[in-house]
Amino acid sequence: MHFFSFINSADAFHWEKNPATFMASRIFEYTDSHVIETFKDPTKRLKDYITDFPVLFSVESPHEVAARVGWIEKIVWDYDDPLVHYRFDESFRPIQQNELESIKWELGIVDFEFYRTHWAIKQGDLIKILTNRGFLIPRDEDPFANIVAISQGSAPQSPLTPVVTPSVFVSYSHADSEHLRRLQVHLSPLKRWTNLNIWDDTRLGAGDDWRSEIGKALSDCSAAILLVSADFLASDFISTDELPPLLQKASENGTRIIPIVLKPCLYTSHPELRKFQALNSPDQPLIGMDEAGKEALWSKLAKTVYDMIET
């Protein structure tokens, strides 16, 4: 689940000061009640979680000052009001007021918010929305380069190249869903820190053409994670619909295949999969590890994906 901060100020020069003070009494205004309940833990203060979210720094209408995308680096509490240390993300161009208002429904912002000093926490993937709307300044043709630009705030070099969002496809048997859920937890920070798209079939909704959606995800993927078990190898759908296009992409385009062996199975006997180096030894499947070993392996997998992004 993604969140972002929308901070609107009446001072046209507010975001030329760094750090900048903000009124604590205006925090959580225009924030949905279920979001407030999620984060308003009396044992914590805003600084304990807000640095994980991207921010839209805005100025009240009718000043017509362009909004900026950025990140909060630190919050220091000065009496009751927070002193906010922040940085702008230069990967995104300034967003004019009329442009921001044109996507208000996607961002969950209502009209009056543009005329009110407040700090709202919104549910939504700000980075993805703004990227899809063309506010990210393209960097180059490397599908992973734009992720680095977002996560590091580095300056773009090629403003004419379209943005390509790299995607990782997760292939697994539904019999191994409990392991998929743990994988999702370990990959979740990458979705928050970067623009990486991680696709598995839990993203399918009622009424979706599931074969078409899976086919598109397979076609778009830059890498694939295979959660291998006897159930995985026994699955007709995986064998006939998922593995062939993945193996073809690996052969023709160098698509990275990252297997992780969950349970004892015939992985090393598979005529095609055995040539791919599994993240763990097939003789030491994940199911036989203690909790610390399992967590270390999931962490290693997440690090492998992140290193692939940085390469």
Phi and psi in degrees as a GROMACS rama.xvg file:
@    title "Ramachandran Plot"
@    xaxis  label "Phi"
@    yaxis  label "Psi"
@TYPE xy
-107.418  145.883  HIS-2
-137.048  157.973  PHE-3
-148.939  160.483  PHE-4
-97.4179  138.747  SER-5
-117.298  110.221  PHE-6
-114.509  114.949  ILE-7
-113.574  132.952  ASN-8
-124.47  148.682  SER-9
-80.2374  -15.875  ALA-10
-88.2689  115.29  ASP-11
-62.0412  -20.6082  ALA-12
-107.39  10.3845  PHE-13
-55.7201  -44.272  HIS-14
-89.5264  15.9378  TRP-15
-97.5336  -3.50019  GLU-16
-104.496  136.478  LYS-17
-149.799  110.45  ASN-18
-79.2553  165.913  PRO-19
-129.862  139.773  ALA-20
-85.7  145.177  THR-21
-133.34  148.608  PHE-22
-74.0314  120.172  MET-23
-64.0604  -29.4597  ALA-24
-66.5267  -17.6322  SER-25
-98.6064  1.08223  ARG-26
-74.9213  139.596  ILE-27
77.9509  3.45824  PHE-28
-65.6892  144.382  GLU-29
55.6393  34.9058  TYR-30
-112.613  130.172  THR-31
-57.7865  144.667  ASP-32
-59.9778  -37.6314  SER-33
-69.5704  -27.2482  HIS-34
-72.8395  -41.4443  VAL-35
-58.9118  -44.5059  ILE-36
-63.325  -33.3337  GLU-37
-65.3613  -37.256  THR-38
-112.84  -14.9175  PHE-39
-86.1655  65.4572  LYS-40
-81.3459  120.915  ASP-41
-63.483  -15.4912  PRO-42
-86.9335  -4.88971  THR-43
-126.899  166.61  LYS-44
-120.239  171.112  ARG-45
-51.8263  -38.1802  LEU-46
-63.0478  -18.4102  LYS-47
-75.3744  -16.6873  ASP-48
-137.595  -17.0696  TYR-49
-71.1743  -20.7104  ILE-50
-70.6771  -10.9599  THR-51
-80.8421  -13.7724  ASP-52
-101.807  144.399  PHE-53
-70.371  163.585  PRO-54
-132.721  141.909  VAL-55
-101.997  110.95  LEU-56
-91.6458  116.456  PHE-57
-129.162  164.232  SER-58
-124.433  140.745  VAL-59
-55.0304  143.585  GLU-60
-69.3599  149.108  SER-61
-100.632  31.5121  PRO-62
-62.5761  -27.6773  HIS-63
58.9886  40.0947  GLU-64
-92.2614  132.103  VAL-65
-64.6237  140.263  ALA-66
-77.7947  155.278  ALA-67
-126.635  147.669  ARG-68
-92.6169  139.469  VAL-69
-165.437  -165.68  GLY-70
-140.792  142.955  TRP-71
-86.7073  126.203  ILE-72
-94.368  -32.7824  GLU-73
-162.197  147.669  LYS-74
-124.51  127.805  ILE-75
-115.529  129.412  VAL-76
-88.6339  116.788  TRP-77
-101.188  100.14  ASP-78
57.7786  -114.639  TYR-79
-99.2565  -10.8445  ASP-80
-105.25  140.503  ASP-81
-81.1944  139.859  PRO-82
-99.6601  115.481  LEU-83
-100.824  119.62  VAL-84
-95.9217  128.382  HIS-85
-144.958  170.527  TYR-86
-141.866  145.901  ARG-87
-82.3166  146.616  PHE-88
-93.4263  106.538  ASP-89
-72.7718  -2.25936  GLU-90
-70.9477  -19.211  SER-91
-112.169  137.709  PHE-92
-77.1206  159.064  ARG-93
-57.8083  144.734  PRO-94
-111.055  116.475  ILE-95
-67.8449  154.969  GLN-96
-56.0374  -44.4502  GLN-97
-66.6075  -31.6819  ASN-98
-68.9561  -41.3119  GLU-99
-64.6388  -42.7004  LEU-100
-66.1852  -27.1329  GLU-101
-71.562  -18.329  SER-102
-117.517  22.319  ILE-103
-60.1405  -35.7933  LYS-104
-70.076  -36.1587  TRP-105
-64.2301  -34.1035  GLU-106
-87.6621  -9.81215  LEU-107
75.3458  28.8537  GLY-108
-104.055  130.759  ILE-109
-95.8703  161.078  VAL-110
-52.3176  -47.6  ASP-111
-66.7305  -19.3736  PHE-112
-62.3843  -28.8182  GLU-113
-70.0132  -12.9039  PHE-114
-114.923  14.4285  TYR-115
-132.76  128.539  ARG-116
-70.66  120.957  THR-117
-168.602  168.185  HIS-118
-127.867  105.439  TRP-119
-105.374  148.008  ALA-120
-109.424  118.696  ILE-121
-107.712  147.841  LYS-122
-92.8901  124.565  GLN-123
156.719  160.411  GLY-124
-93.873  86.6186  ASP-125
-56.5682  -45.6094  LEU-126
-60.7005  -43.9462  ILE-127
-67.5862  -43.5496  LYS-128
-60.7231  -48.2865  ILE-129
-68.9325  -34.499  LEU-130
-64.8185  -47.0265  THR-131
-63.2771  -28.4015  ASN-132
-85.9627  -1.37582  ARG-133
89.5094  16.6237  GLY-134
-86.9287  -16.7559  PHE-135
-74.0765  131.369  LEU-136
-80.9041  114.901  ILE-137
-59.6912  149.363  PRO-138
-106.959  -61.1401  ARG-139
-161.841  -171.274  ASP-140
-83.988  -9.90439  GLU-141
-64.293  120.445  ASP-142
-63.5632  -17.9978  PRO-143
-97.302  -8.43574  PHE-144
-67.987  -34.8412  ALA-145
-66.9846  -30.49  ASN-146
-64.3198  -44.0756  ILE-147
-61.94  -39.8945  VAL-148
-61.4371  -39.0088  ALA-149
-70.7514  -48.1182  ILE-150
-72.5983  -27.4248  SER-151
-105.849  -9.81219  GLN-152
68.4198  26.0279  GLY-153
-77.3162  155.147  SER-154
-74.3837  138.873  ALA-155
-69.7916  156.281  PRO-156
-117.96  -22.9344  GLN-157
-131.721  86.4122  SER-158
-70.0724  -6.3787  PRO-159
-99.5505  -4.77025  LEU-160
-89.062  131.676  THR-161
-67.1924  151.624  PRO-162
-76.0308  132.145  VAL-163
-116.951  126.191  VAL-164
-94.4879  112.203  THR-165
-67.0922  148.213  PRO-166
-136.009  140.365  SER-167
-111.963  125.002  VAL-168
-96.0765  131.876  PHE-169
-106.465  119.02  VAL-170
-106.187  127.93  SER-171
-157.801  162.934  TYR-172
-91.9271  142.333  SER-173
-62.0864  -19.9891  HIS-174
-66.9382  -17.1163  ALA-175
-109.237  27.3336  ASP-176
-60.0579  -32.3162  SER-177
-63.1226  -33.2144  GLU-178
-75.3806  -34.8196  HIS-179
-59.0564  -42.9066  LEU-180
-61.0775  -37.4419  ARG-181
-71.253  -37.0298  ARG-182
-60.7832  -43.673  LEU-183
-59.1273  -38.7249  GLN-184
-62.4382  -45.1979  VAL-185
-71.2131  -28.1473  HIS-186
-87.6257  -13.717  LEU-187
-54.9926  -42.4795  SER-188
-59.9898  -32.319  PRO-189
-65.2093  -34.7229  LEU-190
-68.5868  -30.5263  LYS-191
-81.2749  -36.6736  ARG-192
-83.6585  -25.106  TRP-193
-131.378  -176.455  THR-194
-101.163  17.2176  ASN-195
-66.047  134.7  LEU-196
-99.7689  118.934  ASN-197
-109.001  117.314  ILE-198
-114.478  128.396  TRP-199
-140.88  170.709  ASP-200
-75.1948  -0.441063  ASP-201
-71.2621  -10.3523  THR-202
-80.5598  -9.61877  ARG-203
-72.7351  140.151  LEU-204
-116.824  170.514  GLY-205
-57.7989  132.743  ALA-206
88.9388  -8.95821  GLY-207
-69.2532  143.967  ASP-208
-77.9863  90.5171  ASP-209
-64.58  -36.1161  TRP-210
-65.0467  -41.8269  ARG-211
-65.1736  -42.6244  SER-212
-64.7709  -42.4039  GLU-213
-65.4957  -41.3287  ILE-214
-60.5876  -41.4056  GLY-215
-65.9096  -42.4326  LYS-216
-62.969  -39.0477  ALA-217
-65.0007  -40.3494  LEU-218
-66.8591  -35.504  SER-219
-84.8171  -16.608  ASP-220
-68.805  144.956  CYS-221
-97.6864  -15.8172  SER-222
-159.899  164.497  ALA-223
-138.866  139.22  ALA-224
-107.186  128.028  ILE-225
-110.854  121.165  LEU-226
-95.6355  96.7689  LEU-227
-93.82  132.816  VAL-228
-154.436  178.729  SER-229
-61.24  -37.7961  ALA-230
-65.2002  -38.9405  ASP-231
-60.4153  -49.0252  PHE-232
-68.7245  -26.3158  LEU-233
-83.059  -14.7654  ALA-234
-70.2401  120.65  SER-235
-65.2777  -39.4935  ASP-236
-65.077  -43.7127  PHE-237
-62.3143  -44.0415  ILE-238
-67.6381  -34.9678  SER-239
-101.75  -27.3061  THR-240
-111.105  -28.3914  ASP-241
-102.672  -49.3378  GLU-242
-65.3471  -44.1702  LEU-243
-55.8983  -48.7863  PRO-244
-66.6012  -32.7223  PRO-245
-66.9608  -43.8987  LEU-246
-66.1188  -35.5809  LEU-247
-66.4914  -43.0194  GLN-248
-63.7277  -37.3434  LYS-249
-64.1509  -39.9119  ALA-250
-72.9883  -42.1641  SER-251
-89.9963  -35.3597  GLU-252
-116.646  -2.67399  ASN-253
74.8494  21.7915  GLY-254
-57.4503  131.707  THR-255
-76.3144  128.156  ARG-256
-109.625  121.741  ILE-257
-120.532  95.6646  ILE-258
-84.0248  146.276  PRO-259
-131.097  125.958  ILE-260
-88.2668  113.805  VAL-261
-82.3996  -41.9989  LEU-262
-140.904  160.35  LYS-263
-56.74  131.513  PRO-264
-163.701  -176.622  CYS-265
-91.7283  38.2895  LEU-266
-58.0557  -45.7119  TYR-267
-72.6488  -9.49277  THR-268
-99.2847  -8.17363  SER-269
-65.9698  127.408  HIS-270
-62.5907  -23.6292  PRO-271
-113.672  -39.6342  GLU-272
-70.2077  -29.5752  LEU-273
-62.5677  -17.9625  ARG-274
-77.4159  -12.4045  LYS-275
-92.8309  128.772  PHE-276
-69.1226  117.772  GLN-277
-72.8004  153.856  ALA-278
-67.4637  -31.7832  LEU-279
-121.151  160.096  ASN-280
-66.451  134.008  SER-281
-57.836  -22.4901  PRO-282
-78.6197  -8.98765  ASP-283
-128.776  68.9312  GLN-284
-65.3532  155.876  PRO-285
-57.3219  -37.8754  LEU-286
-62.0849  -23.7862  ILE-287
-88.0543  -0.733722  GLY-288
-89.4924  155.321  MET-289
-76.2192  175.548  ASP-290
-59.1341  -41.6981  GLU-291
-63.1154  -40.9005  ALA-292
-65.7747  -40.5851  GLY-293
-62.0369  -46.8745  LYS-294
-63.3007  -37.5807  GLU-295
-64.4385  -37.5256  ALA-296
-69.9523  -42.6494  LEU-297
-62.3373  -39.502  TRP-298
-65.2006  -39.0008  SER-299
-62.3315  -39.8013  LYS-300
-64.2304  -45.8961  LEU-301
-61.4048  -39.4716  ALA-302
-66.1595  -37.3001  LYS-303
-60.723  -44.067  THR-304
-65.3478  -43.5544  VAL-305
-64.2025  -41.1113  TYR-306
-63.23  -35.2334  ASP-307
-63.3663  -36.3637  MET-308
-64.6884  -42.0739  ILE-309
-76.0779  -19.2751  GLU-310
